[in-house]
Amino acid sequence: MGYRVAVVGATGAVGREILKTLAEREFPVDDIVAPGLPRSAGVKCPSGTVF
């Protein structure tokens, strides 16, 4: 059983670091939600997720 995680500001410096840390620590995430602004559409984060 994993968690559903929301990362606000996932395309910014802090958000990218949070996503990187979650991946490195193999945090049990079933779903990542990243609410964002239209200007962030199409941005790829370190986790490979495209917003």
Contacts in CASP RR format, 6 or more apart in sequence:
PFRMAT RR
TARGET T0000
AUTHOR 0000-0000-0000
METHOD contacts of the structure
MODEL  1
MGYRVAVVGATGAVGREILKTLAEREFPVDDIVAPGLPRSAGVKCPSGTV
F
1 28 0 8 1.000
1 30 0 8 1.000
2 28 0 8 1.000
2 29 0 8 1.000
2 30 0 8 1.000
3 27 0 8 1.000
3 28 0 8 1.000
3 29 0 8 1.000
3 30 0 8 1.000
4 29 0 8 1.000
4 30 0 8 1.000
4 31 0 8 1.000
4 32 0 8 1.000
4 33 0 8 1.000
5 22 0 8 1.000
5 27 0 8 1.000
5 29 0 8 1.000
5 31 0 8 1.000
5 32 0 8 1.000
5 33 0 8 1.000
6 32 0 8 1.000
6 33 0 8 1.000
6 34 0 8 1.000
6 35 0 8 1.000
7 15 0 8 1.000
7 18 0 8 1.000
7 19 0 8 1.000
7 32 0 8 1.000
7 33 0 8 1.000
7 34 0 8 1.000
8 15 0 8 1.000
8 34 0 8 1.000
8 35 0 8 1.000
8 36 0 8 1.000
9 15 0 8 1.000
9 34 0 8 1.000
9 35 0 8 1.000
9 36 0 8 1.000
9 40 0 8 1.000
10 16 0 8 1.000
10 18 0 8 1.000
10 19 0 8 1.000
10 32 0 8 1.000
10 34 0 8 1.000
10 36 0 8 1.000
10 40 0 8 1.000
10 45 0 8 1.000
10 49 0 8 1.000
10 51 0 8 1.000
11 34 0 8 1.000
11 36 0 8 1.000
11 40 0 8 1.000
11 43 0 8 1.000
11 45 0 8 1.000
11 51 0 8 1.000
15 45 0 8 1.000
16 45 0 8 1.000
16 46 0 8 1.000
19 32 0 8 1.000
19 45 0 8 1.000
19 46 0 8 1.000
19 47 0 8 1.000
19 49 0 8 1.000
20 46 0 8 1.000
20 47 0 8 1.000
21 27 0 8 1.000
22 29 0 8 1.000
22 32 0 8 1.000
22 47 0 8 1.000
23 46 0 8 1.000
23 47 0 8 1.000
32 47 0 8 1.000
32 49 0 8 1.000
34 45 0 8 1.000
34 49 0 8 1.000
34 51 0 8 1.000
36 51 0 8 1.000
40 51 0 8 1.000
41 51 0 8 1.000
42 50 0 8 1.000
42 51 0 8 1.000
43 50 0 8 1.000
43 51 0 8 1.000
44 50 0 8 1.000
44 51 0 8 1.000
45 51 0 8 1.000
END
